[in-house]
Amino acid sequence: AQRVTQPEKLLSVFKGAPVELKCNYSYSGSPELFWYVQYSRQRLQLLLRHISRESIKGFTADLNKGETSFHLKKPFAQEEDSAMYYCALGTDKLIFGTGTRLQVFP
Amino acid sequence: DTAVSQTPKYLVTQMGNDKSIKCEQNLGHDTMYWYKQDSKKFLKIMFSYNNKELIINETVPNRFSPKSPDKAHLNLHINSLELGDSAVYFCASSPRGAGYGYTFGSGTRLTVV
């Protein structure tokens, strides 16, 4: 079955702390994986694609096929990072995880 | 020059009414989608159209009917609205399927009272 799991509904950290948002996937083929971010009451925005191996707003994510994971990391969280983060698997459609709300306190 | 635009942004209506949400993209993408985001923020695909042709129709009540007059537009019509239809509906588009990522509209917040 094609599935994306984000085990944490809420992650709270203080400004300057490292952040890791977990994502695991289930897919028999070669996965296309993404991270999307949704700031309060706004549209979803593409944050990262695994194939582009880029860093956006200080966030990075590495695909680990052995662990079927695509965790999102940032070494030093900022207050403006507070948002909802979705991991997504691309097949014939985008399958989203349930999302993790990141709260960064001052 | 918004890439994916949806109207209206907010929609409040009574149970039993029929309403439509419109979506337009100016990116030249071939594929368009409707997603529903419920009160728990879960995102679930409803429909996908490729070049005006329906290619994905998830388990959605047939009160929901998408219509794509051309590849730049995908509208969603909902008949006999129910309380459980209250959600945020997002339109999205992509150049060639999900592997390229989606561009999302700003959403339509539907409230059924």
HADDOCK unambig.tbl for C-alpha pairs under 7 A between the chains (distance, minus, plus):
assign (segid A and resid 32 and name CA) (segid B and resid 99 and name CA) 5.81 0.50 0.50
assign (segid A and resid 42 and name CA) (segid B and resid 106 and name CA) 6.03 0.50 0.50
assign (segid A and resid 43 and name CA) (segid B and resid 104 and name CA) 6.26 0.50 0.50
assign (segid A and resid 43 and name CA) (segid B and resid 105 and name CA) 6.08 0.50 0.50
assign (segid A and resid 43 and name CA) (segid B and resid 106 and name CA) 4.36 0.50 0.50
assign (segid A and resid 43 and name CA) (segid B and resid 107 and name CA) 6.42 0.50 0.50
assign (segid A and resid 44 and name CA) (segid B and resid 104 and name CA) 6.01 0.50 0.50
assign (segid A and resid 90 and name CA) (segid B and resid 98 and name CA) 4.89 0.50 0.50
assign (segid A and resid 90 and name CA) (segid B and resid 99 and name CA) 5.14 0.50 0.50
assign (segid A and resid 91 and name CA) (segid B and resid 98 and name CA) 5.95 0.50 0.50
assign (segid A and resid 91 and name CA) (segid B and resid 99 and name CA) 6.62 0.50 0.50
assign (segid A and resid 92 and name CA) (segid B and resid 97 and name CA) 6.11 0.50 0.50
assign (segid A and resid 92 and name CA) (segid B and resid 98 and name CA) 5.83 0.50 0.50
assign (segid A and resid 93 and name CA) (segid B and resid 97 and name CA) 6.73 0.50 0.50
assign (segid A and resid 93 and name CA) (segid B and resid 98 and name CA) 4.99 0.50 0.50
assign (segid A and resid 94 and name CA) (segid B and resid 98 and name CA) 5.53 0.50 0.50
assign (segid A and resid 96 and name CA) (segid B and resid 43 and name CA) 6.29 0.50 0.50
assign (segid A and resid 98 and name CA) (segid B and resid 42 and name CA) 5.32 0.50 0.50
